[in-house]
């Protein structure tokens, strides 16, 4: 994405095409802003965490941020979805018999 705001229009383009899964990386969102996925993609459940927790805790942000991966799963599939692992650099989820690894 090269930043959430910069890549948002492309991600919404895929969401409008009724994709079941949207895999996003380099969203650069802080922990306080991770809720943007739920507000901007109400038909999806977001799986991921901020990669900027350590940087936010150290003080004001400066320079170019990095990191952040999130997988969006269509709400229709959420009953068959299990989050196996989330990290700053990867997300692993299972949807029925499909394993999705975002790195």
KEKE-3310 file (N, C-alpha, C; in steps of 0.2 Angstrom, whole numbers, plus 5000, padded with zeros to 4 digits):
npx = (5004:5010:5008:4992:4982:4987:4986:4972:4962:4964:4963:4949:4944:4946:4938:4925:4924:4919:4928:4933:4944:4956:4972:4984:4998:5011:5004:5006:5000:4997:4994:4983:4976:4971:4958:4953:4952:4940:4930:4932:4930:4917:4911:4920:4931:4945:4961:4975:4989:4997:5012:5020:5020:5032:5039:5029:5029:5041:5041:5038:5034:5045:5053:5052:5039:5037:5031:5017:5005:4989:4975:4960:4944:4929:4914:4904:4911:4915:4911:4917:4930:4946:4958:4975:4988:4995:5006:5018:5024:5017:5002:4992:4978:4964:4952:4939:4944:4955:4971:4978:4992:4999:5013)
npy = (4994:5006:5015:5018:5028:5031:5019:5016:5018:5008:4996:4997:4997:4983:4978:4982:4974:4963:4954:4939:4939:4950:4955:4964:4974:4984:4995:5004:5009:5015:5008:5014:5018:5006:5003:5009:5000:4992:5003:5008:4996:4989:4977:4967:4957:4962:4955:4957:4966:4981:4986:4996:4998:4998:5009:5019:5019:5024:5038:5053:5051:5050:5052:5039:5027:5009:4993:4982:4971:4965:4955:4954:4947:4942:4946:4936:4924:4923:4914:4902:4905:4905:4913:4909:4914:4930:4943:4956:4955:4945:4936:4922:4913:4902:4897:4888:4874:4880:4888:4903:4913:4927:4937)
npz = (5000:5003:5013:5021:5017:5004:4997:4999:4989:4979:4986:4990:4977:4974:4984:4980:4970:4975:4981:4990:4998:5004:5003:5011:5012:5020:5026:5036:5048:5064:5080:5086:5075:5068:5068:5056:5046:5049:5048:5035:5027:5029:5025:5028:5038:5048:5049:5058:5064:5071:5064:5070:5084:5093:5088:5090:5104:5108:5106:5097:5080:5066:5050:5038:5039:5042:5037:5042:5040:5034:5033:5024:5026:5019:5026:5025:5026:5038:5049:5046:5048:5055:5065:5065:5067:5071:5067:5067:5054:5047:5043:5047:5042:5043:5032:5031:5022:5017:5018:5022:5020:5024:5020)
capx = (5000:5014:5004:4985:4979:4989:4983:4965:4958:4965:4960:4942:4942:4945:4932:4920:4923:4917:4933:4932:4950:4960:4979:4987:5005:5014:4999:5009:4995:4998:4989:4977:4972:4970:4951:4951:4950:4933:4926:4932:4928:4912:4909:4925:4934:4952:4965:4982:4991:5001:5020:5023:5020:5038:5040:5025:5031:5048:5040:5035:5036:5048:5055:5047:5037:5037:5028:5010:5001:4982:4971:4953:4940:4922:4909:4900:4915:4918:4909:4922:4937:4950:4965:4980:4993:4996:5012:5020:5026:5014:4996:4990:4971:4961:4945:4937:4950:4960:4976:4980:4998:5001:5020)
capy = (5000:5012:5019:5017:5033:5031:5013:5014:5018:5002:4991:4998:4994:4976:4976:4984:4969:4957:4949:4936:4940:4956:4954:4971:4975:4991:5000:5009:5011:5014:5004:5018:5018:5000:5002:5011:4994:4991:5008:5008:4990:4986:4970:4963:4957:4963:4951:4959:4970:4986:4985:5002:4998:5000:5016:5024:5020:5028:5045:5056:5047:5054:5047:5035:5021:5003:4987:4981:4967:4964:4951:4956:4942:4944:4944:4930:4918:4923:4908:4897:4908:4905:4916:4905:4918:4937:4946:4962:4954:4940:4934:4916:4912:4896:4898:4881:4870:4885:4891:4909:4915:4934:4938)
capz = (5000:5004:5017:5021:5013:4998:4994:5000:4983:4976:4991:4989:4971:4975:4989:4976:4965:4979:4982:4996:5003:5001:5007:5011:5016:5021:5028:5040:5053:5071:5084:5087:5068:5065:5067:5050:5042:5050:5046:5028:5024:5033:5023:5029:5045:5047:5053:5057:5070:5068:5065:5073:5091:5096:5086:5094:5111:5108:5105:5091:5074:5061:5045:5034:5043:5038:5040:5043:5035:5036:5028:5025:5025:5018:5032:5023:5027:5045:5053:5044:5048:5061:5065:5067:5070:5068:5069:5063:5047:5044:5046:5045:5044:5039:5030:5029:5021:5014:5023:5019:5023:5021:5022)
cpx = (5004:5011:4996:4981:4981:4986:4976:4961:4958:4962:4952:4940:4941:4939:4926:4918:4921:4922:4932:4938:4953:4966:4982:4993:5007:5009:5001:5005:4998:4993:4982:4973:4970:4962:4948:4949:4942:4928:4926:4930:4923:4910:4914:4927:4941:4956:4972:4983:4996:5008:5023:5022:5026:5040:5036:5027:5037:5047:5037:5038:5039:5051:5050:5045:5037:5033:5020:5007:4994:4979:4963:4949:4933:4918:4905:4904:4917:4917:4914:4929:4940:4957:4970:4985:4993:5002:5013:5021:5022:5007:4994:4983:4969:4954:4943:4943:4956:4964:4979:4986:5000:5008:5022)
cpy = (5006:5017:5018:5021:5032:5025:5011:5014:5011:4996:4992:4996:4987:4974:4977:4978:4962:4952:4946:4938:4946:4956:4961:4971:4982:4996:5005:5012:5010:5010:5008:5019:5012:4999:5005:5006:4993:4996:5009:5002:4987:4979:4965:4963:4957:4958:4954:4964:4976:4984:4991:5003:5001:5007:5021:5025:5023:5035:5047:5052:5052:5049:5043:5029:5015:4998:4987:4977:4965:4960:4952:4950:4944:4942:4937:4923:4918:4917:4902:4899:4907:4908:4912:4909:4925:4940:4953:4961:4948:4939:4927:4915:4906:4898:4891:4877:4874:4888:4897:4912:4922:4936:4945)
cpz = (5000:5008:5016:5016:5006:4994:4995:4994:4979:4980:4990:4982:4971:4979:4985:4971:4968:4980:4989:5001:4999:5006:5006:5015:5016:5022:5032:5046:5060:5074:5085:5080:5065:5064:5060:5045:5043:5047:5038:5024:5028:5032:5024:5036:5044:5052:5053:5063:5067:5069:5068:5080:5095:5094:5090:5101:5113:5108:5099:5085:5069:5056:5042:5038:5039:5041:5040:5038:5038:5031:5030:5022:5024:5024:5031:5025:5034:5049:5051:5044:5055:5060:5068:5071:5067:5071:5065:5056:5044:5047:5043:5047:5040:5038:5027:5028:5017:5019:5019:5023:5020:5024:5019)
residu = (UNK:UNK:UNK:UNK:UNK:UNK:UNK:UNK:UNK:UNK:UNK:UNK:UNK:UNK:UNK:UNK:UNK:UNK:UNK:UNK:UNK:UNK:UNK:UNK:UNK:UNK:UNK:UNK:UNK:UNK:UNK:UNK:UNK:UNK:UNK:UNK:UNK:UNK:UNK:UNK:UNK:UNK:UNK:UNK:UNK:UNK:UNK:UNK:UNK:UNK:UNK:UNK:UNK:UNK:UNK:UNK:UNK:UNK:UNK:UNK:UNK:UNK:UNK:UNK:UNK:UNK:UNK:UNK:UNK:UNK:UNK:UNK:UNK:UNK:UNK:UNK:UNK:UNK:UNK:UNK:UNK:UNK:UNK:UNK:UNK:UNK:UNK:UNK:UNK:UNK:UNK:UNK:UNK:UNK:UNK:UNK:UNK:UNK:UNK:UNK:UNK:UNK:UNK)
# end
